Amino acid sequence: MRTHIVYAHPDNGSLNAALRDEAVLTLEGLGHTVTVADLYAMNWKAVADYDDFGPTDSERFIAAAGEAWTNASLAPDIKAEHEHLLAADNVIFQFPLWWYTVPAILKGWFDRVFTSGFGYGPTHDWPRFGDGVLKGKRAMVIVTTGAAEDHLSERGVNGHIDDLLFPLQHGVLFYPGMAVLPPVVVTSALGMDAARYTDTVKHLRERLETLTETEPIAYRKQSEDYDEHRRLLPGREAPGTTGFALHIAR
Amino acid sequence: MRTHIVYAHPDNGSLNAALRDEAVLTLEGLGHTVTVADLYAMNWKAVADYDDFGPTDSERFIAAAGEAWTNASLAPDIKAEHEHLLAADNVIFQFPLWWYTVPAILKGWFDRVFTSGFGYGPTHDWPRFGDGVLKGKRAMVIVTTGAAEDHLSERGVNGHIDDLLFPLQHGVLFYPGMAVLPPVVVTSALGMDAARYTDTVKHLRERLETLTETEPIAYRKQSEDYDEHRRLLPGREAPGTTGFALHIAR
């Protein structure tokens, strides 16, 4: 079993760093081969630009990206992450929630690694949302928040954490075919005391120990539940369902 | 009237670049003083790290960020954006939708510019969601998508564009007090023909000409509609409302 951890936090003395170390120890204890892309430590290039592509004939950005994929001329750091992903059974994304999504350095990992030809394709009939290059792999988010649990609850002013994570978990991780497990969410992360830290580590270990048997979020497959215009087929949802919940089979 | 445009696209021959130029011309024609932060052209530093802070006594990242704000020792490029924001009446964010949110370079603009002490504060009672440092200013998103309109509609597999933009428009722009106008959304942006381009420019001009009179999205103010745990007060919403829609007064 191989697990790749994509990790983004600037402070190696942080709660996130401690939880990353616990995760690696736990997974290695379970016999996994663990690789870590520690984006800050790697000085990961966050910005997708033409320097990623090598020489191309295309001036337009997405066409040039697709050409670089076809020519296998993408930057070496992108190719290395492709290899890690293709080799992995599980991919874990760990980060602090900054402005209700991932830090820029991790967004840049998705922008650059999930590139045209690998993560998505140039046509609307590209296999996606349940099918794709990473089908058969499991993904899990580990996220810390400064906000308290109430603030991220159904009626919380920030919006529900599941909705805030939808564009990432559904739009990025499920898109190329990964099965997405419910996230590990650590709220009120700033200045956590020892008792809560102990509980948090215990919960994290349990989630990692059950990684291969936990039921994924039941996102609907594009190939099964949507019409040719990629709209949810009539009557699939419980009456009154709206918003992102439409895309989860209950 | 001063308008600051924060713009992120790597290709100066793109649709986005053409729309940016149209926006500047239109706003200048209306008498606005226009400034543009062209993030790719500026080689904007996307990654928030300790180099942004100058010397600090704090090892923990957010504490160090807060100290840098207090000491006025933030990096000059961050301070320059603070000045543009404080001087502006309107702030426009223009970008292509990459993986259902902003490109990393623009996420990094938010991570670095909306820093502790400016964009948010260290306590849960910091004025936010309708109050804050940018209160009285108007924000508007101009976003292009490769996806077609159907894919981003209420039942579209991508999720509704308004929900996808909620973490940005509500969680980032409304948070420090800006009034957020409905976005300008340009779908099926790849390979747009001349007729659609003409219509798109016409629509963009109309939205810019009505910038100061357009009704903002009716996001609920934290100070008015939420309890002390930042949960929406009972009975404020129409019966059956769920998800992000809870936070918009109809």
Interface residues (C-beta under 8 A of the other chain):
Chain A: H9 P10 D11 G13 S14 Y40 A46 V47 A48 D49 Y50 E59 R60 F61 I62 W98 W99 Y100 T101 V102 P103 A104 I105 K107 G108 F110 D111 F114 H124 F129 G146 A148 D150 H151 S153 E154 R155 G156 V157 N158 G159 H160 D163 L164 F166 P167 L168 H170 G171 V172 L190 R220 Q222 Y226 H229 R230 R231 L232 G240 T242 G243 F244 A245 L246 H247
Chain B: H9 P10 D11 G13 S14 Y40 A46 V47 A48 D49 Y50 E59 R60 F61 I62 W98 W99 Y100 T101 V102 P103 A104 I105 K107 G108 F110 D111 F114 H124 F129 G146 A148 D150 H151 S153 E154 R155 G156 V157 N158 G159 H160 D163 L164 F166 P167 L168 H170 G171 V172 L190 R220 Q222 Y226 H229 R230 R231 L232 G240 T242 G243 F244 A245 L246 H247
